[in-house]
Amino acid sequence: MAAVLLLRKGHRTTAVGALAGSALPFFSLACSNRGRPGTLCRATATETTCTDESAPLPFLLTGLLLFAASVLVLHLLARRRGN
């Protein structure tokens, strides 16, 4: 969707915002998996729950790449306008 908005003349800054916003789910996944990859178990007085966690680094790098791309595109658009 961001690519389509980038192709339309009037919506370029909106597309950059959409690109930056698409990085947020990846940052959220990186934060929720910030422990070591593998099975993580938590015990309470009545039950034990276990979840599988992924490595946070791929999610973090993807989020950073999307956010850096949005900053770069915004900079290029500002330069093109002469600001």
Buried (B, 14 or more C-beta within 10 A) or exposed (E): EBEEBBEEEEBBBEBBBBBBEBBEEBBEBBEEBEEEEEEEEEEEEEEEEEEEBEEBEEBBEBBBEBBEBBEEBBEEBEEEEEE
